């Protein structure tokens, strides 16, 4: 009976983690669909309305590592419940916004709350799941991210077709309250520490400057009117970053996890993880232009054709998690990236003259999703299990920062490629009306190959690690 009760408590704790993960992921996609509505509502230009999305992502990126560091020092649970409270309150403020300035402030608050909660997401998963089933827990995370990515635009369309934009944020309130109560009662506390470590606040300031300047500039790099200002910001961020890393040397608990990067297995996993999200981001941004402008599909058909990818990822992830419990995770991840690369290659093949069949695109998109799902769970498992439990917060925070950085970099590459390939002829596009798509898909394929090669290079290290445990 006691075992059943303990298991129930763990399921409730997991439920809280997954609810908040879904909320924070959905919040990045729901708002995108409503940007034209916000531009009209607050009487701002389309470019200014984009700040409603940008500020959320920027706050997340700047604060992820400092907040994960605080979680390592003190309490993952405390970070998490405060994050839920702030995110939910920020959602209420977004819904109550009467001006553009208030909306931006409320979205920043949402980003702060999301950073508090998601920076310790992986650390909490590691505390809840026993080591032998950790891969399954990470697979569930991958499934929730895939479902949220797939459902976001459709859910936003349903809400906006039947209610006002305020409900994009109001739906977070009951979910936030439920997740808070579940987390407060059932989430586990950090393992006990041998001694206390003095916080390094200077690193926190440096981290915010480095990631804030670099990622803000990357997001605006395609704006030719402020090109040199953006380049100057990137250079400034790199200079501060050099002093930041030098400041961290010799510290017992560095905020930017240079101690973890000394672990070859962890570093290789971070590289493959980053490359995987660059390639996925580039493909998912570029392909709608191909479907809409190149193949002349309708908006509805285009949306439906984007769905097989995340659904396939969701479907295969649990099987990949179970598979690596007995097989080499590095080889499995490399195979997954091979399948993904084949999918991208098939999308690059010029269709025969005449109408393109929807099903002929859908199965190729599903193949990409299957490959990504086979790759992602084993890769994250290796990345997290290669780190000590006491550094779970830093490992998870750095993972999230790497993902946000990869998404920003991938989106920037697509923007620059489309700007350079100003006509279908220059782009070498798949068909008329899809500028730059072929170039984007070739670059995405390049990053997929890098991810696969680095993943394959871990096979011996993983085998050795398994033998010594």
N, C-alpha and C positions, 0 to 999 in steps of 0.2 A: 504493500500500500504506500509505504514511504517512497519507494522507487517511482511509482506512478505519479505521486504528487510532485516529486522532483522533476520528472520528465515534463509534466504539465507546466511547471514554472518556467522551464527552459523554452517551451514552445511559446509561452506568453512573451518572454523576453525577446525571442527571435521575431515574433510578430511585431513588437514595437519597433525594432530595428528596421524591419522591412517596410513598415508603414512610412516611416520618416524618409527612408531612401527613395521610395516611390514618390512622396510629396516633393522632395527637393529636386528629383529628376524631372518630374512633370512640370514643375514651376519654370524650368528653363525652356520647355517647348510650348506650353499653353500660351504664354505671353507673346511668343513670336507671331502666332496667327492673328493676334488682336492689335498688332502695332499700327496698322492703318486706322483702326478705330480710336486708338489712343491719340494719334496725331490730330484727328478731328476734334476729339473730346477736349483736349488741352490746348488746341490752337497752336501747334508747333509743327515744324517741318518733319518730313519723314526721317531725315538724317538725325534730327534731335530726338525723335521718338525711339530710335534704336538704342538710345542711352538707357531706356527702361530695361532692356536686356543686358546691355554692356555693364552697367553698374553692378548688377547681381553677380555676373561672372567675374568681374574684376575684384570685388570684395572677397569672393570665394578663393580666388587664386592667391591674393595677397596674404590672407589670414590662415590658410589651411595648415601650413607648417608651424607657425607660432602656437596655434590652438592645439595641434596634436602634441606639441612639446609640453604644453601645460597639462594635457591629459596624462602624458607619461610621468610628469612630476607629481601630480596630485591625484586626480580621479577621472577615469573615462566616463563613469556614470554621471558625475557632476557636470562635466562638459556637455554630456548628451542631454540631460533634462533641462539645463539652462538653454541649450540650443533649441530644443523643441519649443520652450516657452517664448523665446525671442522670435523664432520663425513664425509661430502662430500669431503673436501680437503684431508682427510686421505684416502678416497677411490681412489682419483686420484693418490696419492703417492703410494698406493699399486699397482695400475696398472702400474706405471712407475718404480717399483722397479727393480734394476739391481743386487742386492745382497741380501743374507739372512738377514744381519743386517739391511738393509734399509727396508725390508719387515716387520721385527719385530717392528721397530720404527713406521712405517706407521700404523701397526695394533694396536699399543698402542695408537696412535693418534685417530684412529677410535673408540677404546674403550672409550677414554676420551670424544669424541663427543657424543657417544651413552649414556654414563653415564649422561652427562649434560642434554640431551633431555629426556631420559626415567625416570630419577629420579623425574621429575615433570609431567610425563604423567598423572597419576591419579589425581593430583592436578588440571591440566587443564581440564580434563574431568569433574571434580566436579564443576569448574567455568562455564563451557559451558552449562551443563545440569541442569535444575531445579531439586530440590530434589525429586519431585514426579516421574520423569523419569530417575533418576540417574542409577537405576538398568539396564535400557535398554542401557545406554551408556557404562556401564561396561561389559554388554553382548556382545556389538559390539567389545570391546577390546578383550574379550575372543575368539570371532570368528576369528578376525584377527590373533591372536596368533596361533589358531588351523590351519587356512588356511596356514599360513607361515610355520608351522611345517610340514604340509603335502606336501606342494609344493616344499620346499627347495631342497631335494635330486633329485626330478624329474627335476626341473628347472636347477639345476647344471649339470645334465646329458645331457640335451638338449643343454645347452651352450657349454659344453666341447666337445660334439659330432660334433658341427658345427662351433666352433670358438676357439680361444686361451683362456687360463685361465685369461687373462687380463680383459675379458668381465664380469667375476664374480664381478669385482669392478666397471667397467665403467658403468654398468647399474644403479648404484646409482647416477650418476651425474645429469641426467635430472630430476630424481625423487627428489633429494636433492634440486635443484634449485627451482622447483615448490613448494615444501613444505615450503622452506624458504620464498618465496614471499607471499604465502598464510598466513603463520604464522605472518609475519611482519605486515601485514595489518589488519588481522581479529582476532587474538588471544586476549582475554581479559587480563587486568592487575590485579594484586593482589588487594584484598579488602584493604581499607586504614587501617593503624595501629594507635593505640593510641599514641605510643611513639617508639623511635628507641632503638634497642638493640645492645650492643657492641658485635662484632663477637668473638667467642671463637676458636682461631686458634690452641691452644694446643690440643683441642679435635679432630681437623681435623688430626693432626699428629698422635695422639694415635689411631684414627680409622683406618688410613691407615696401621699402624704397626700391629694392632690386626687382621684385616681381611686379610691383605696381608700374614702374616706368617702362620696363621691357614689354610687358603684355599690353599695356595701354598703347604703346607705340606700334607694336605688331598689328594690333587691331585696326590702326589708322594708317598703316604703311602704304596702302594703295591710294590714299588721298594725295594727289600730286601737289596740291596747294601748300601742304605742310610736310613735304617729304623730308627736307633737311632737319626740321624740328624733330621729326620722329626718329631719324637716324641719330641725332644728338642725344635724344632720350635713351635710345638703346645703348649707345656708347657709355653714357653716364651710368646706366644701370649695370653694365658690365664692370666698369671701374669700381663702383661701390661693391659689386659682387666679389671682386678679387680681395678687397680689404675684409669683407665679410667672412670669406672662407679662411683667410689667414688668421682672423680673430678666433675662429672656431678650433683651430689646431690645439691639441692638448687638453681640450675640455672633456670632462667625463660624459656629459650628455649634450652633445652639440645639437642645436636646433635644426640646421640643415644637416641631414644625417651622413656626414662624410665618414663616420665610423662604419656605417653600414655599407658604404660604397667601396670600402676596402675588401669586402667580401665579393669575390669574383662572381659567384653564382647569383648574388643579389643584383650586382651591377649589370650583368648580361640580361637578367630578367627585366630590369627597368628599361634597358635599351629596346628589347623586343616589345615590351608593353607600349612604350612611346611610339615606336614605328607603326605598331598595329593600329593605334588610334589616329595617327596621321593618315594612313592609307584609307581607313574606313571613312574618316571625315571627308577627305577629298572626293571619294567615290560618291558618297551620299549627297554631297552638295552639287556635284557636277551632273549626276545622272538625271535629275528632274529636268534640266535644260535639254538633255538629249531626248527625253520622252516627249516633252512639250513642244520644243521648237524643231527637233530633228524628225521624230517619228509622227508628230502631229497628233499625239494622244490628247484626250481631254484632261482637265484638271482632276476629275474624279478617277479616271483610269490611271493617271500618273500616281496619285495617292495610293491606289490599290496595288500598283506594281512595286511601290516602295515597301509594302508590308511583308512580303515573303522573307525578306532579309532578317529583320528582328525576330519574326516568328520562328524561323529555322534555328536561329541562335538560341532562342528560348527552349526549343524542343530538344536540341542535342546536348545542351550543357549538363543536365543531370547524368546522362550516359557517359560523357567525358569524365565527370567527377568520379564515378564508380570505376571506370576503366583504369584511371591512374592510381587507384589504390593498390593495384597489382602490377602495373606496367610503368615504364619510364616516362615521366611527365614531359621531359625535354623532347623526346622523340615524338610523343603524341602531339605536342604543340607544333613541332616542325611539320608534321603531317597535316595538321589543321591549316597552317598557313599555306601549304602547297595546294590544298583543295581551294582555299580562298583565292590564291593567285590564278588557278585555272579558271575560276568563275569570272575574275576580272578580265582574263585573256579572252574568254568567250564573249563577253560583253563588247570587247574591242573589235570583234570580227564584223566586217561590213556585211549587212544583210543583203539578200538578193533584191533586185529591182521589184518594186511593187509594195503593197501594204505589209507592215510588220505585224505578225501575230502576237497578241498579248501573252499567250501561254509560252511562246518561245523566249520571251524576256523574263517571265515570272520564274521559270525553273533555273535560269542562270542567276537571278537574284537570290533564290533559295540556296543555290550551291555556295554563293559567297557567304551567306548567313551560316550555313552548316560549317564551313571552314573556319569562320571567325569563332563560332561557338566551341568547336573542337580545340582551337588554339587558346582561347582566352582563359578558361577555368584552370587548365594545367599550368599556364604561365603565371597567373596570379598566385596559385598554390605554391609554386616554387619560390616566387618572390617573397611571400609572407613567411613560409616555413624556414627560409634561409636566415631569418633574423631571430634574435632572442625575444622571449615573451615580454621582457621589460621594455623593449623598444618597439612594441607593436604599434603604439600611437604614431611614432615617427615614420615607421614603415608604411602604415596606412595613409598618413598625411602626405608623404612624399609620392605615394602611388596616385592619390587624387590630384596632387599638384601636377604630376607628370601627365595625367590624362587631360587636365584643363589646358596645360601648355601645348600638348599635341593637337588638341582640337583648335586652339587659337592659331597655331602654326599652319595646320592643314587648311583652315579657312582662309588664312592670309595668302597661302600659295595659290589657292583657287582664284582668289580675287586678282592677284598679280598676273596669273596666266591668262585669265579672261581679259584683263586690261591690255596685255601685250598682244594677244591674238584678237585683234579688233574685228576681224572678218573671218568667215568660214574658211576661206582659202588660206589665210595666214595660220589658222588653227590646225589645219589638216583634219577638220572635223569629220565625224562619221557620216554625216549627211548634212545637207544645207540647213542652216538655222540653228546649229549647235556649236557656237564658237568656243574653242578651247577645250571641248570635252575630251577629245582624243589625247591631247597633251596631258590633261589632268589624270586620265586613266593610266597613261604610261608612267607618270610620276608615282601614282598610287601603287602600280605594279612594282616599281623599283623599291619602294619602302616595304612592300610585302616580302620581297625577296630578301632584303636586309633582315627583317624580323625572322624569317625562316632560317637563314644561315646562322644568325646568332643563337637562335633557339636550338638548332642542331649541335652547336658547339658546346652546349651544356650537358649533353648526354652522359659523357664519362664522369663529369663532376657529380651529377645526380646519382649515378650508379654507385660511386664511391661513398657519397653521403649516406645512402641507404644501407650500405654494408657496415658502416661504422656506427649506426644507431641501433 
